[in-house]
């Protein structure tokens, strides 16, 4: 059953067949579950589109670009989300019409975390809430893949290197052959899935090898290229600029047979895509507006507008067990960019958290900022 959300900006309908999975309808469609999120706060969504959930921060990798490490989060902490917090999280989604959860980590399939992740998936499925799982893939088994298929769970797998030396430098250990075998023998052809690759200085020398490998996969439907959001240079492994990231894609795009999506700022600008036109577009597009486009739940049930604000009490929206306030404006839509002639200025696709962490007013990684 589709979810219809009555929001201050209009009638918001969940439909996976449309870009962004939502559209604004002129009237409430028939046979929908209706959630009323309207408040006196007029110009915003009053519940996020999707919810990131961290069942635990425990992880077996030590990735060079891991933002959790930089935020001071302990990746050896095995504390799990409790049953009460799981139930309260799913109820919050149900009450506010949040139709998708994205289960992250840490590593959500870690043997000590899998039972928690499994419960989240089962509870979400029972309530008709979609679940995505993002994993490093090292613990994937045929049994887990079968469970995900049964519970209509979307699988997103990280693939950062196929070479031993690069794997060790990027991930902290060499799992290049193991991950290749898991993808080919456990995942591909057994489930529809996506891949995510952080494009780094470390793995630029194997881009062609990665493309050739991904092109051979039969049920990989999407490949996400990720430009790592940085507040420093993450062991000097990240690319110099957003422009460098997109120029690399333009160089190789004709060789790639899969659908490529981008987890990176300013993709509309650098790929010469038509600017966003409405406030609603800015919520559902790559312009991430914390608290509206997403929110994030920690293992203890604390909800942040974005995990990159970890430790900032001003960005804590509440706790799933004691109450959430989604109506405060946690992010921003109007940036303080000095280039008023830029056609993207009104709905910039920069990262709010990056600006906050670096103590500036807007994401200055855009090379168009100073152009006139």
C-alpha positions in Angstrom: 0.0 0.0 0.0 1.3 3.4 -1.0 1.8 6.0 1.8 0.2 9.5 1.3 1.6 12.2 3.5 -0.3 15.4 4.1 2.5 18.0 4.4 2.5 21.7 4.5 3.8 21.8 1.0 1.1 19.5 -0.4 0.0 15.9 -0.8 3.2 13.8 -0.9 2.8 10.3 -2.3 5.3 7.5 -2.1 5.7 5.8 -5.4 8.9 3.8 -6.3 8.2 4.1 -10.0 9.0 7.8 -10.0 12.4 9.6 -9.7 13.0 10.3 -6.0 10.2 7.8 -5.1 7.8 10.6 -4.2 5.6 13.1 -6.1 3.2 15.9 -5.2 -0.4 14.9 -6.1 -3.4 17.1 -6.7 -5.6 14.9 -4.6 -5.3 11.9 -2.3 -5.0 8.7 -4.4 -7.4 5.8 -3.6 -6.4 2.9 -1.4 -3.5 4.8 0.3 -2.5 4.9 3.9 -2.8 8.6 4.9 -0.5 10.3 7.4 -1.1 13.8 8.5 2.2 15.6 9.2 0.8 19.2 8.8 1.8 21.7 11.5 1.8 25.5 11.8 5.4 25.4 10.5 4.5 26.2 6.9 7.4 25.9 4.5 8.9 22.5 5.1 8.3 18.8 5.3 7.6 17.8 8.8 9.1 14.3 8.7 12.1 13.1 6.8 11.8 11.2 3.5 14.0 8.4 4.7 15.8 7.3 7.9 19.3 6.0 8.2 19.7 3.5 11.1 22.9 2.4 12.8 22.1 -0.9 14.6 25.7 -0.8 15.9 28.9 1.0 15.2 31.0 -2.2 15.3 33.0 -2.7 12.1 35.7 -5.1 11.0 37.2 -2.6 8.5 39.2 0.5 9.1 38.6 2.4 5.9 40.9 5.4 5.2 37.9 7.6 4.4 35.6 6.6 7.3 33.8 9.7 8.5 32.7 7.9 11.7 36.4 7.7 12.9 36.8 11.4 12.2 33.7 12.1 14.3 35.2 10.2 17.2 32.9 7.2 17.1 34.4 4.0 18.4 34.3 1.3 15.7 35.1 -1.4 18.2 32.0 -0.7 20.3 29.8 -3.7 20.0 26.8 -2.2 21.8 23.6 -3.1 19.9 20.3 -1.3 19.4 17.8 -2.8 21.9 14.5 -4.5 21.0 12.7 -1.6 22.6 14.6 0.9 20.4 14.0 -1.2 17.3 10.3 -1.2 17.9 10.2 2.5 18.7 12.2 3.3 15.6 9.8 1.4 13.3 6.8 2.9 15.1 8.2 6.4 14.5 8.5 5.6 10.8 5.0 4.2 10.7 3.5 7.2 12.5 5.2 9.8 10.3 4.9 8.0 6.9 8.7 7.4 6.6 8.5 4.6 4.0 12.2 3.6 3.8 15.0 2.8 6.2 18.6 2.5 5.2 20.5 0.2 7.6 24.2 1.2 8.0 27.0 0.7 10.4 29.7 -0.1 11.4 29.0 -3.3 9.5 25.3 -4.3 9.8 26.1 -7.9 8.8 28.9 -8.4 11.4 28.2 -11.6 13.3 27.6 -9.7 16.5 25.2 -7.3 14.7 23.4 -9.4 12.3 20.6 -10.5 14.7 19.9 -6.8 15.3 19.9 -6.0 11.6 17.6 -9.0 11.0 15.1 -7.7 13.5 15.0 -4.3 12.0 14.4 -5.8 8.5 11.7 -8.1 9.8 9.8 -5.3 11.8 10.0 -3.0 8.8 8.7 -5.6 6.4 5.8 -6.4 8.7 4.8 -2.7 8.6 5.3 -2.3 4.9 8.4 -0.2 5.3 11.1 -0.7 2.7 14.6 -1.6 4.0 18.0 -1.0 2.3 21.2 -2.5 3.8 24.6 -1.0 3.0 27.4 -3.5 3.7 31.1 -4.0 3.1 30.1 -7.5 2.0 32.7 -9.5 3.9 30.0 -11.5 5.9 27.5 -12.0 3.1 26.2 -15.6 2.8 23.7 -17.4 0.7 21.4 -17.6 3.7 21.5 -13.8 4.3 20.9 -13.1 0.6 17.9 -15.5 0.7 16.5 -13.7 3.8 16.9 -10.3 2.0 15.0 -11.6 -1.0 12.2 -13.0 1.2 11.9 -9.7 3.0 12.2 -7.5 -0.1 15.3 -5.9 1.2 17.5 -3.8 -1.1 21.2 -4.7 -1.0 24.0 -2.1 -1.5 27.5 -3.4 -1.5 30.7 -1.4 -1.1 33.4 -2.1 -3.7 36.5 0.1 -3.3 39.3 -2.0 -4.7 40.1 -5.3 -6.6 43.8 -5.0 -6.0 45.5 -6.4 -2.9 47.8 -3.4 -2.2 45.0 -0.9 -2.7 42.5 -2.9 -0.6 44.9 -3.0 2.3 45.6 0.7 2.1 41.9 1.7 1.7 40.2 -0.8 4.0 43.0 -1.7 6.5 43.2 -5.3 5.2 43.3 -7.2 2.0 39.9 -8.6 1.1 40.1 -8.0 -2.6 39.8 -11.7 -3.7 37.3 -12.6 -1.0 35.0 -9.8 -2.0 35.3 -10.6 -5.7 34.4 -14.2 -4.9 31.4 -13.2 -2.7 30.0 -10.9 -5.4 30.4 -13.5 -8.2 29.3 -16.6 -6.3 27.0 -15.4 -3.5 25.4 -12.2 -4.8 25.3 -11.8 -8.5 22.4 -13.6 -10.1 20.9 -14.3 -6.7 19.6 -10.8 -5.8 19.2 -7.4 -7.4 21.8 -5.1 -5.8 23.8 -1.9 -6.2 27.5 -1.2 -5.7 29.1 1.9 -4.1 32.7 2.9 -4.8 34.5 5.8 -3.1 36.6 7.4 -5.8 40.0 8.1 -4.2 43.5 8.9 -5.2 44.3 5.4 -4.0 42.1 3.5 -6.5 42.2 5.9 -9.5 44.8 3.6 -11.0 42.3 0.7 -11.2 39.2 2.5 -12.4 39.3 0.7 -15.7 39.6 -2.6 -13.9 36.7 -1.8 -11.7 34.6 -0.8 -14.8 35.4 -4.0 -16.6 34.4 -6.1 -13.5 31.2 -4.2 -12.9 30.2 -4.5 -16.6 30.3 -8.3 -16.3 27.8 -8.5 -13.4 24.2 -9.6 -14.3 22.0 -8.3 -11.5 23.9 -5.2 -10.4 21.4 -2.5 -11.4 23.2 0.6 -10.1 26.7 1.8 -9.5 27.2 4.8 -7.1 30.3 6.8 -7.4 31.0 8.5 -4.1 33.0 11.7 -3.6 34.0 11.5 0.1 32.7 14.3 2.2 35.8 15.6 4.1 36.6 17.9 6.9 40.3 17.2 6.5 42.0 15.1 3.8 41.5 11.6 5.3 45.1 10.4 5.2 45.6 12.4 2.0 43.6 9.7 0.1 40.7 11.9 -1.1 40.5 13.7 -4.5 41.5 17.3 -4.7 38.2 18.7 -5.9 34.6 17.9 -6.9 35.6 18.9 -10.5 38.3 16.2 -10.5 35.7 13.7 -9.4 33.2 14.5 -12.2 35.9 14.9 -14.9 37.1 11.3 -14.1 33.5 10.1 -14.7 33.2 12.0 -17.9 36.4 10.4 -19.1 35.1 6.9 -18.6 31.3 7.1 -18.8 31.2 5.7 -22.4 32.8 2.5 -21.1 30.3 1.9 -18.3 27.3 -0.3 -19.0 25.5 0.2 -15.7 23.4 3.1 -14.4 25.8 5.4 -12.5 24.6 7.7 -9.7 26.6 10.1 -7.7 27.0 10.6 -3.9 28.8 13.9 -4.2 28.1 17.6 -4.0 27.4 19.8 -7.0 26.6 17.0 -9.4 23.9 19.1 -11.2 26.5 21.8 -11.9 29.4 19.7 -13.0 27.3 17.4 -15.2 25.4 20.4 -16.7 22.0 19.2 -15.6 19.1 21.6 -15.5 18.9 23.5 -12.2 16.4 22.7 -9.6 13.3 24.8 -9.8 11.2 24.3 -6.7 11.6 24.0 -2.9 10.2 20.4 -3.2 12.9 19.5 -5.8 15.5 20.6 -3.2 14.2 18.2 -0.7 14.2 15.1 -2.9 17.3 15.9 -5.0 21.0 15.6 -4.2 20.5 18.8 -2.2 20.4 17.1 1.2 18.5 19.1 3.7 19.0 17.5 7.1 15.9 16.8 9.0 13.7 16.8 5.9 15.4 14.8 3.2 16.7 12.4 5.9 17.4 11.8 9.6 19.7 9.3 11.3 19.1 7.1 14.3 22.0 5.9 16.5 22.1 2.6 18.4 20.8 4.2 21.6 17.8 5.7 19.7 19.2 9.3 19.5 18.1 10.9 16.3 20.3 13.4 14.5 19.4 15.4 11.4 22.6 14.0 10.0 25.3 11.7 11.4 28.0 14.2 10.3 26.6 16.6 13.0 27.4 13.9 15.7 28.2 15.7 18.9 26.3 18.8 18.0 23.3 19.0 20.4 21.6 21.6 18.2 21.2 18.9 15.6 19.7 16.3 17.9 16.0 15.9 17.0 15.2 13.7 20.0 15.1 10.0 20.8 12.8 7.4 19.3 11.8 6.3 22.8 11.0 9.7 24.3 9.9 11.8 21.4 11.1 13.5 18.2 10.7 17.1 17.0 10.8 17.1 13.2 9.4 20.6 12.8 12.6 22.6 13.7 14.6 23.8 10.7 17.8 21.8 11.2 19.3 22.3 7.7 19.2 25.2 5.3 18.1 25.7 1.7 19.3 29.2 1.0 23.1 29.2 0.9 25.3 32.3 1.4 27.2 31.8 -1.9 28.8 34.9 -3.2 28.1 34.1 -6.8 24.6 35.5 -7.3 24.8 34.9 -11.1 25.0 31.1 -10.7 21.9 29.5 -12.0 22.1 26.9 -9.2 22.5 29.5 -6.4 18.9 29.2 -5.1 19.0 25.4 -4.6 22.7 24.6 -4.2 23.7 20.9 -3.8 26.4 21.5 -1.3 26.7 19.7 2.1 25.4 21.5 5.1 27.4 19.4 7.5 30.6 20.1 5.7 30.0 23.8 6.0 29.2 23.4 9.7 32.3 21.3 10.4 34.6 23.6 8.7 33.1 26.7 10.3 32.0 28.4 7.1 28.5 29.4 5.8 28.3 27.2 2.8 30.1 24.3 1.0 33.0 26.0 -0.7 34.3 22.9 -2.6 32.3 24.2 -5.7 34.8 25.7 -8.1 32.0 27.9 -9.5 31.7 29.8 -6.2 33.8 32.8 -7.2 33.0 32.8 -10.9 30.9 35.6 -12.4 
